[in-house]
């Protein structure tokens, strides 16, 4: 019986590993496409808040369709299941974090080159470590901190040949890190404290973000006299908008599927490794040269991931290892 139990447990872990690997591949693919489409659109139409509204409202529409197709009743989606007030507060905070992260990413993409934006955003694990420490009460060893530093240093060096410092873009990218980390942390608390599925959670977060970004988008249009640009973007470049928002929905949906299987910090480490692919894709797309430094820095980043995985595996209890991907 024990042998059968161990074998079934091993098979379950193997299936989960394959599932998460598949999620990660598509997560990377959608992220690369979104990065390219977002930059192309924002370079032509500088409306970052309206573009944020496009992205978040697409999350609401496609999220609603996805949940109904997966068997969730319209009534439960409308009510978002019976949620206690503390959970509603966490959901709103996660939605605000999503809005802040998305908008500031768009703002940084508008004002700086793509590789620079993603270089700064590679520092997300450090933000996650601080948030996980003070919000979730997690503790980290020296090896964990060292691995995080290796990942960040590796990713920063990976695009160092493409860095053109823009102070506004730098600050915006840093702010987006804080927003997305808080979204990740609050989302994890909602998942642990409520009966919501990860996709209903993303639908709720998108709804909060879309409502706020709609109001702020109207303010942006009239404050900066962008109504003509707004109309032109819909008339002449609606296909780029469609591709960008669908890609955005795809990588965020997969992000929440992955988040449901791992801790907030591990999720941020995966996001930074994903960003390495986004950085290289931007270099290739814009026909930039790749130096030996890029290859060496990639090895540093991968080494950091391996060290992090080994360290967290030793820290977690056996019962936690089956529910956490490190």
N, C-alpha and C positions, 0 to 999 in steps of 0.2 A: 504493500500500500504506500509506504514511504517513497519507494522508487517511482511508482506511478505518479505520485503527487509532485515529486521533484521534476519528473519528465514533463508533466503538464505545465508546471510553473515555468520551466525553461522554454517550452514552446510558446507560452503566453508572452514572455519577455521578448522572444524572437519576433513574434507577430507585431508587438508594439514597436520594436525597433524598425521594422520594415515600414510600418505605417508612418512613424515620425520622419523617417528618411524621405518618404514620398512627399509628405507635407513640406519638408524643408526644401526639396528640389523645386516644387511649384511656388513656394514662398519666395525663393530667390528669383525665379523667372518673372513672376508678377512684379517684384520690386525693381528689377532691371528695366522692364518695360515702363513702369510708372515713372521712374526717374527720368527716362528719355522723353516721354510724352509731356511730363510736367514742365521740364526745362524748355522744350520747344514752344509750348503754349504760353508760358509766362514771359518768355523773351519777346513774344509778339504782342501779348495783351497783359499789361501790368495790373492785374486785378486779383491780388492774392486772397482777399477775403471772399470775394465772389467765387473764386476757384475752390476755396475751402468749402463753401456752401454746396457747390456742385458735387464735391467728393463725399461730404457727409450725407447729403440728401440721397445720393446714389446708394449709400450704405443703408439708408432707411428703406428705400424701394426694393432693392435686390435682397436685403435682409428679410423683409416681409415675405417676399416670394419664396426665398430659400426655406424659411421656417414653415410655411404652409405646405411646400413640397415635401418636407421632411416629416410631415404628420402633425405638426403643432397646430392646434385649433386657432381660428381667428379670434375667438373669445379670449383665449389665454394670451395671445399676442397683444390684444387691445388692453387687457388688464395687466400685462406683464407679470402674470401670476400674482397671488396675494403677497405683497412685499411689505415688510414692516418699515416704519419710518426711518430707523437707523440705516437700513439697507438702501432705502430711497436716497438718503443723503450721500452714501458712498457711491451710488450709481450716478448721481449728479456730479460729484467730484471727479469720477472717472471720465464722464462726458466732457467736463471742462478741461481736464488734462488732455483728452483726445483733441479737442478743439485747439488748445494752445499749441500742442505739439505739431498738429497738421498745419496750422496757419503760419507758425514761425519757420517751419520747414519750407513752406512755399515762399515766404518772405526772403529767407536765406538763398533759396534757389534763384529767386528773381535778382538779387543784388550781388551774388557771387558765382564763381564757376562751380559746376556740379561737384567736381572732385574735392574742392575745398569744403563745401557744405558737408559732404559725407565723411571727410576727414575729421571735422570737429565733432560730428555726431557719433564717431567711433568711441568717444569717451563715455557713452551711455552706461556701460557696466559700473563705472565708478559712482555715477549718480545713483544707480540701482543699489549698490552696496551700502551707501549711506542711508537710502530710503528703507531698505530691508532691515538695516540695523535698528533704526529708530521707530519705524512703523510696525514692522512684523516681528521685531525682537530677535532676529537671526544673529548668530555670532560667526566670525570668520577668523581663520588662522592666518599666520604670516604667509604660509604657502598660497592661500587663496588670494591674499592681497598682491603677492608677487605675480601670480598668474594673471590677474586682472591688469596689472601694470604692463606685463609682457604683451597682452592682447592689444591694449591701447597703443603702446609704443610701436608695435608691429604695423597696426593699421594706419597710424599717423605717418610712419616712414613710407608705407606703400604708395602713398600719393604725394609725398613731399616734393617730387619733381613737378607736380602740377599746382602747388599751392601759390596763390596770389592773394596776399592778405587783404581782406576787406573787413574793417572793424564792425560795420553794421551787420554784415553777413555772419561774422564770427559770433557776435552777441545773439543774433537770432537763432543760429544753430545750437548754441549752448542752452538757450531758453527752450528750444524744442526738445532737447534731451531731458530737461526737468519735467516738461509736460508729459512726455511719453512714459517716463519712469513712474510718475505718479499715476498715470492711467493703468499701467501694469500692476502696480502695488494695490491700488484701490479695487481693480478688477478681480485680483486674486482674493481679496477679502470678501468681495461679493459672492464669488464662486464658492468659497468655503462657508459662507454664512446663510446662503439662500438656496432655494431649489431651482434657480435659473440655470439653463444650459448655457454653454459659452456663446452660442449663436444668438440666443435671446438677449444675453448680456450685451453683445456687440450691437444688436438692434436698438436696445435702450440707450446705449452710449451714443450711437449715431443720431438718434432722435433728439437727445439733449443738445448735441453739437450742431445739428442742422437748424434747430430753432434759434439758437443764439447767433449762429453765423449768418442766418437770413437777415436778422435785424442789423448786425454789424456790416453786412454786405451792402445793404441799402444806404447806410451811413457813408460807407467808402465811396460809393458811386456819386453821391451828391456832394460830398466834401471835396473830392478831387476831380469833379466834373468828368466822370468816366462813363457816362451813359452811352455815348457814341461808341466807345471802345467795347462796351458790354454787348451792344446790339451787333456790332461788326463781328465779334468773336463767335456769336451764335449763328450768324448768317454764313460766314466764310470758313469757319474752322470747327464746325460742330462734330466732325468725325474725330478730330484730335481730342476734343473734350470727352467724347464718348469712350475712346480708347483709354484715356488717362483715368477717368473715374472708374471704369470697369477694372482696370489693373489695380487701382487703389483699393477697391472693394475686395479683389481677389487676395492681395497680400495681407490685408487686415483680417479677413476671414480666416486665413490660414494661420495668422499670428495668434488669434484667439483659440483656434484648435490646438495649437502647440502649447499655448499658455496653460490650457486645462490639464496638460500632461506633465508640467514641470514647474519649478519655482520661479519667482519673478527675476531673480538674479541670473539663473541659468538661461531664462528666456532672453534677457538682455545680452548675454554672451553670444547666444545664437544669432541675435539680431546684428551684433557687431561683425560676426563672421560673414553673415549675409551681406553686410555692407561692403566687405572686401570685394565681393563679386560685383556689386554696384559700381564701386570705384573703378575697377578694371574695365567694366563695360563702357563707362563714360570715357575712359582713356581711349579705348578702341573705337568707339562711335565717333569721337571727335578727332581720330587719327593722330593721337599723341604717341610719342616714343615711350617704350618701356625699358627701364634701365635695370642693371643688376641689383640696385638697391631695392627695387620693387620685389624681386624674387626673394632676396634675403629677408626682407621685412615680412613677407608672407610666411616664411618658415618660423620667424619669431612669434607671429600671431598664432599659428597652428600649435607651436610648442606651448604657448600660454593656455590654449584650450585644453591640451592634453594634461597639463599640470593641474588645471582647475578641475577637470573631470576626475582625475586620480584623487585629489585632495577631498573633494566633496563626497566621493564614494566612501572614503575612509571615515568621514565624519558622520554620515547618515546611518541611522539604525537600519538593520536588515528589512524591517517592515516598511521603512520609508523609501528604500532603494527601488522597490517594485513600483512605486508611485511617482518617482521623480527621475527625470532624465538629466544627467549631469555632463 
